[in-house]
Amino acid sequence: MSSTTASLPAEALESVAQAARHGLTATPVTLPPWLFYDAAGSQLFEQITALPEYYLTRTESALFTTHAAQIFHALASTSTGNGSQNGHHPLTLAELGAGTAAKTGILLRALTRLQPRVLYQPIDISPTALDHARATIERTLPAVDVRPQVANYATHPFTLHRPPQARILALYIGSSIGNFSPAEARAILRNLRSQLAPGDALLLGTDLAPSPAKPLATLLAAYNDAAGVTAAFNLNILARLNRELAADFDLAAFRHRALWNPTHSRIEMHLESLRPQTVHLPANSAGPALTLHLSASETIHTENSYKFTPTAIGALLHDSAFTPAHRFTDPAHLFAVTLAIVA
């Protein structure tokens, strides 16, 4: 066992081992996208968000900058379950898949202009990203109290803290909901809804499907950048299995592929085997040694990124017991941010 593997918490290593075994023995071969986000993967994703092709982050950030005051005003003017106005209750922000919370700072800064203290509860699978988020926010926004929680919100329980008389605005931004199948997305939102009360709300960020206003080429470029950062991010999932599980993937024997699946309205990311090859995964706590045979052109499916129409966004929210209240889109109709209320 390598020193890197030995330093991992036992529970985290067990989760990685189980996910790898399950995916590598599936047909077709697949790996869950949460495996991207070790320390190296989180750093690569932060680089992706700054790429010229990756419009998602800058477009969503611009929507927050433009509409933050409108979002909080809309929340203050809605009623709680007892009929009182929400403006009399402080707002707490909780975020699923927070990462380094770079965009969230825009909303936190706007909220500190409206109330003296703000509690922010970021939830993420990456402790490295959460440490960075906490340090940055505490340094730049001293009115914000940060209470991070390390959890895989899609597979493990998490708990939202509610101060007395406070409401919760749950953030699920960055189009993270698009990484899950429709059934998984509904389950995540329903689990979140179970922790919310009347008067609370959800701010959901979703990437929009190709349309006459949004060419497919724009979407594809966001997942296949000229600098190759997304390719490195995709390959890092194999590097992680080498580091943490002592697998022997030859990264040079794979190439990154991103393609549009119109039937399911999603971008798919794959790692294509460039030749016939055999990969070994030693025995670990999740099971005995595993041998994986890949033929030339066979792929490991690593990520789906579902893209939404306005109708699909509304249906997802209604199915998850949220009531859409306001939708904000950019002039090019690339991205949407939807404010949904818990009635």
C-alpha positions as CSV (number, residue, x, y, z in Angstrom):
1,M,0.0,0.0,0.0
2,S,1.4,3.4,-1.0
3,S,1.9,6.2,1.6
4,T,-0.9,8.2,-0.2
5,T,-3.3,5.3,0.2
6,A,-2.3,4.8,3.8
7,S,-3.0,8.5,4.6
8,L,-6.6,8.3,3.4
9,P,-9.3,7.8,6.0
10,A,-10.5,4.2,6.1
11,E,-14.1,5.2,5.2
12,A,-13.0,7.3,2.2
13,L,-10.8,4.5,0.9
14,E,-13.6,2.0,1.3
15,S,-16.0,4.2,-0.7
16,V,-13.4,4.6,-3.5
17,A,-12.7,0.8,-3.6
18,Q,-16.4,-0.1,-3.7
19,A,-17.2,2.5,-6.4
20,A,-14.3,1.3,-8.5
21,R,-15.1,-2.4,-8.2
22,H,-18.8,-1.8,-9.0
23,G,-18.1,0.3,-12.1
24,L,-15.2,-1.7,-13.5
25,T,-17.2,-4.9,-13.4
26,A,-20.3,-3.3,-15.0
27,T,-21.3,-3.6,-18.6
28,P,-20.6,-1.1,-20.1
29,V,-17.6,-0.2,-17.9
30,T,-18.2,3.0,-16.0
31,L,-16.9,5.1,-13.0
32,P,-19.0,7.5,-11.0
33,P,-18.1,11.2,-11.5
34,W,-17.6,11.9,-7.8
35,L,-14.3,10.1,-8.1
36,F,-13.0,13.0,-10.1
37,Y,-12.8,15.2,-7.0
38,D,-9.7,14.3,-5.1
39,A,-7.2,17.1,-4.4
40,A,-5.7,16.9,-7.9
41,G,-9.1,16.7,-9.6
42,S,-10.6,19.6,-7.7
43,Q,-7.6,21.7,-8.8
44,L,-8.1,20.7,-12.4
45,F,-11.8,21.5,-12.2
46,E,-11.0,25.0,-10.9
47,Q,-8.8,25.4,-14.0
48,I,-11.6,24.3,-16.2
49,T,-14.0,26.9,-14.9
50,A,-11.6,29.6,-16.0
51,L,-11.2,28.3,-19.6
52,P,-12.6,30.4,-22.5
53,E,-14.6,27.5,-23.8
54,Y,-16.2,26.8,-20.4
55,Y,-19.0,29.4,-20.4
56,L,-21.0,27.8,-17.6
57,T,-19.1,29.4,-14.6
58,R,-18.8,32.9,-16.0
59,T,-22.4,32.9,-17.2
60,E,-23.8,31.8,-13.9
61,S,-21.5,34.2,-12.0
62,A,-22.8,37.1,-14.2
63,L,-26.4,36.0,-13.4
64,F,-25.6,36.2,-9.7
65,T,-24.0,39.6,-10.0
66,T,-26.9,40.9,-12.0
67,H,-29.8,39.4,-10.0
68,A,-28.5,38.8,-6.4
69,A,-30.5,41.7,-5.0
70,Q,-33.6,40.6,-7.0
71,I,-33.2,37.0,-5.6
72,F,-33.1,38.1,-2.0
73,H,-35.9,40.7,-2.5
74,A,-38.1,37.9,-4.0
75,L,-37.4,35.7,-0.9
76,A,-38.1,38.5,1.5
77,S,-41.5,39.2,-0.1
78,T,-42.7,35.6,0.0
79,S,-44.7,34.3,3.0
80,T,-43.9,31.5,5.5
81,G,-46.2,28.7,6.4
82,N,-47.9,30.9,9.0
83,G,-48.5,33.8,6.7
84,S,-45.8,36.1,8.0
85,Q,-43.3,37.8,5.6
86,N,-39.9,36.2,5.2
87,G,-38.2,39.6,5.4
88,H,-38.5,39.3,9.2
89,H,-36.4,36.1,9.4
90,P,-32.6,35.9,8.8
91,L,-31.4,33.8,5.9
92,T,-28.9,31.0,6.1
93,L,-27.2,29.7,2.9
94,A,-26.5,25.9,2.5
95,E,-24.8,24.6,-0.6
96,L,-24.6,21.1,-2.1
97,G,-21.4,20.4,-3.9
98,A,-19.8,23.7,-2.9
99,G,-16.3,23.1,-4.1
100,T,-14.2,26.2,-3.4
101,A,-17.4,28.4,-3.4
102,A,-16.0,30.9,-5.8
103,K,-19.3,31.9,-7.3
104,T,-21.1,31.7,-3.9
105,G,-19.1,34.6,-2.7
106,I,-21.2,36.9,-4.9
107,L,-24.4,35.8,-3.2
108,L,-22.8,35.9,0.3
109,R,-21.5,39.5,-0.3
110,A,-25.0,40.6,-1.4
111,L,-26.6,39.0,1.6
112,T,-24.2,40.6,4.1
113,R,-25.6,44.0,2.9
114,L,-29.0,42.9,4.1
115,Q,-28.3,41.3,7.4
116,P,-25.4,41.7,10.0
117,R,-24.4,38.0,10.1
118,V,-24.7,35.1,7.7
119,L,-24.3,31.4,8.3
120,Y,-23.0,29.5,5.3
121,Q,-23.0,25.7,5.3
122,P,-21.0,24.3,2.3
123,I,-21.3,20.6,1.7
124,D,-18.7,18.8,-0.5
125,I,-16.9,15.5,-0.9
126,S,-13.5,17.3,-1.1
127,P,-12.1,18.4,2.2
128,T,-9.4,20.3,0.3
129,A,-11.9,22.4,-1.6
130,L,-13.9,23.1,1.6
131,D,-10.7,24.2,3.4
132,H,-10.0,26.6,0.6
133,A,-13.6,27.9,0.6
134,R,-13.6,28.4,4.3
135,A,-10.2,30.3,4.3
136,T,-11.2,32.5,1.4
137,I,-14.6,33.4,2.8
138,E,-13.5,34.0,6.3
139,R,-10.7,36.3,5.0
140,T,-12.8,38.3,2.6
141,L,-16.2,38.3,4.2
142,P,-15.8,38.5,8.0
143,A,-19.6,38.8,8.5
144,V,-20.0,35.2,7.2
145,D,-19.7,32.2,9.6
146,V,-18.7,29.1,7.7
147,R,-19.7,25.7,8.9
148,P,-18.4,23.1,6.3
149,Q,-19.5,19.5,6.1
150,V,-17.6,16.8,4.3
151,A,-20.1,14.5,2.7
152,N,-21.1,12.8,-0.5
153,Y,-24.5,14.4,-0.6
154,A,-25.7,12.0,-3.3
155,T,-25.0,8.9,-1.3
156,H,-24.6,9.7,2.3
157,P,-26.7,11.7,4.9
158,F,-26.0,15.3,5.6
159,T,-27.7,17.7,8.0
160,L,-28.6,21.3,7.6
161,H,-28.3,23.5,10.7
162,R,-31.1,26.0,11.2
163,P,-30.5,28.8,13.7
164,P,-33.6,30.1,15.6
165,Q,-36.1,31.8,13.4
166,A,-33.9,31.4,10.4
167,R,-34.9,30.3,6.9
168,I,-32.6,28.3,4.6
169,L,-31.8,29.1,1.0
170,A,-30.3,25.9,-0.4
171,L,-27.9,26.4,-3.3
172,Y,-27.4,23.7,-5.9
173,I,-25.6,25.6,-8.6
174,G,-22.9,25.1,-11.3
175,S,-25.3,22.7,-13.1
176,S,-24.2,19.9,-10.7
177,I,-27.7,18.5,-10.9
178,G,-26.8,17.6,-14.5
179,N,-24.3,15.0,-13.4
180,F,-27.1,12.7,-12.3
181,S,-29.7,10.7,-14.1
182,P,-33.3,12.1,-13.9
183,A,-34.2,9.6,-11.2
184,E,-31.1,10.4,-9.2
185,A,-31.6,14.1,-9.6
186,R,-35.2,13.8,-8.2
187,A,-33.9,11.7,-5.3
188,I,-31.3,14.3,-4.4
189,L,-33.8,17.2,-4.5
190,R,-36.4,15.2,-2.6
191,N,-33.8,14.5,0.1
192,L,-32.9,18.1,0.3
193,R,-36.6,19.1,0.4
194,S,-37.2,16.8,3.4
195,Q,-34.8,19.0,5.4
196,L,-36.5,22.3,4.4
197,A,-39.6,24.0,5.8
198,P,-42.3,26.3,4.4
199,G,-40.6,29.6,3.6
200,D,-37.3,28.0,2.7
201,A,-36.1,28.0,-0.9
202,L,-33.8,26.5,-3.5
203,L,-31.6,28.2,-6.0
204,L,-30.9,25.8,-8.8
205,G,-28.3,26.3,-11.6
206,T,-28.9,24.4,-14.8
207,D,-27.1,24.3,-18.2
208,L,-29.5,24.7,-21.0
209,A,-29.9,22.3,-23.9
210,P,-28.8,23.2,-27.5
211,S,-31.3,25.4,-29.2
212,P,-31.4,27.9,-32.1
213,A,-29.8,30.4,-29.7
214,K,-27.2,28.0,-28.4
215,P,-25.3,26.0,-31.0
216,L,-24.3,22.5,-30.2
217,A,-20.7,23.4,-31.1
218,T,-20.6,25.9,-28.1
219,L,-21.7,23.1,-25.8
220,L,-19.2,20.5,-27.1
221,A,-16.3,22.9,-26.9
222,A,-17.0,23.4,-23.2
223,Y,-16.1,19.7,-22.6
224,N,-13.2,19.4,-25.0
225,D,-11.1,22.5,-24.6
226,A,-8.1,23.3,-26.8
227,A,-5.7,23.3,-23.9
228,G,-6.6,19.8,-22.9
229,V,-7.4,20.6,-19.3
230,T,-10.7,18.7,-19.4
231,A,-8.9,15.7,-20.9
232,A,-6.4,15.8,-17.9
233,F,-9.4,16.1,-15.5
234,N,-11.0,13.0,-17.1
235,L,-7.8,11.0,-17.0
236,N,-7.2,11.9,-13.4
237,I,-9.9,9.5,-12.4
238,L,-7.7,6.7,-13.5
239,A,-4.6,8.3,-11.9
240,R,-6.6,8.4,-8.6
241,L,-7.3,4.7,-8.8
242,N,-3.6,4.1,-9.4
243,R,-2.7,6.3,-6.4
244,E,-5.3,5.1,-3.9
245,L,-6.0,1.5,-4.9
246,A,-2.6,0.6,-6.5
247,A,-4.3,-0.1,-9.9
248,D,-2.0,-0.1,-13.0
249,F,-3.9,2.0,-15.5
250,D,-1.6,3.3,-18.3
251,L,-2.9,6.8,-18.8
252,A,-1.1,7.1,-22.1
253,A,-3.3,4.2,-23.4
254,F,-6.5,6.2,-23.1
255,R,-7.9,9.3,-24.7
256,H,-10.6,11.7,-23.6
257,R,-13.9,11.8,-25.5
258,A,-16.9,14.1,-25.1
259,L,-20.0,13.5,-27.2
260,W,-23.6,14.7,-27.3
261,N,-26.4,12.2,-26.8
262,P,-29.5,13.8,-28.1
263,T,-31.8,11.0,-27.0
264,H,-31.0,11.6,-23.3
265,S,-30.2,15.4,-23.7
266,R,-26.7,15.0,-22.2
267,I,-23.0,15.4,-22.8
268,E,-21.2,12.1,-22.1
269,M,-17.5,11.9,-21.1
270,H,-15.6,8.7,-21.9
271,L,-12.1,7.4,-21.7
272,E,-11.4,5.4,-24.8
273,S,-8.9,2.6,-24.8
274,L,-6.4,3.1,-27.6
275,R,-5.4,-0.5,-27.8
276,P,-6.3,-3.9,-26.3
277,Q,-5.1,-3.9,-22.7
278,T,-5.4,-5.5,-19.3
279,V,-5.6,-3.6,-16.1
280,H,-5.1,-5.0,-12.6
281,L,-6.7,-3.9,-9.3
282,P,-5.2,-5.6,-6.3
283,A,-7.4,-7.1,-3.6
284,N,-8.6,-4.6,-1.0
285,S,-11.3,-4.2,1.6
286,A,-14.0,-4.2,-1.1
287,G,-13.1,-7.5,-2.6
288,P,-10.5,-9.8,-4.2
289,A,-8.1,-8.8,-6.9
290,L,-9.7,-7.7,-10.2
291,T,-8.5,-8.0,-13.8
292,L,-10.1,-5.7,-16.4
293,H,-9.7,-6.5,-20.1
294,L,-10.4,-3.7,-22.5
295,S,-10.5,-3.9,-26.3
296,A,-9.3,-1.2,-28.6
297,S,-12.0,1.6,-28.8
298,E,-13.8,0.3,-25.8
299,T,-14.6,3.1,-23.4
300,I,-15.0,3.7,-19.6
301,H,-18.0,6.0,-19.2
302,T,-17.0,8.6,-16.6
303,E,-19.6,11.3,-16.6
304,N,-23.0,12.5,-17.9
305,S,-23.9,16.1,-17.9
306,Y,-27.6,16.5,-18.6
307,K,-28.8,19.7,-20.3
308,F,-32.3,21.1,-19.7
309,T,-35.1,22.9,-21.4
310,P,-37.2,25.4,-19.3
311,T,-40.0,22.8,-19.4
312,A,-37.7,20.1,-18.0
313,I,-36.5,22.4,-15.2
314,G,-40.1,23.0,-14.1
315,A,-41.0,19.4,-14.2
316,L,-37.9,18.4,-12.1
317,L,-38.7,21.0,-9.5
318,H,-42.4,20.1,-9.3
319,D,-41.6,16.4,-9.1
320,S,-39.3,17.2,-6.1
321,A,-42.0,19.3,-4.3
322,F,-40.6,22.7,-5.1
323,T,-42.5,25.6,-6.6
324,P,-40.6,27.5,-9.3
325,A,-40.9,31.2,-8.6
326,H,-38.4,33.1,-10.8
327,R,-36.1,32.0,-13.6
328,F,-33.0,34.1,-14.7
329,T,-31.2,33.5,-18.0
330,D,-28.5,35.3,-19.8
331,P,-29.1,37.1,-23.1
332,A,-27.6,34.2,-25.1
333,H,-29.8,31.6,-23.3
334,L,-26.8,29.5,-22.4
335,F,-27.7,28.9,-18.7
336,A,-30.5,29.3,-16.2
337,V,-30.8,30.0,-12.5
338,T,-34.2,29.1,-11.0
339,L,-35.5,30.3,-7.6
340,A,-38.0,27.7,-6.2
341,I,-40.0,28.1,-3.1
342,V,-40.9,25.5,-0.4
343,A,-44.7,26.1,0.0
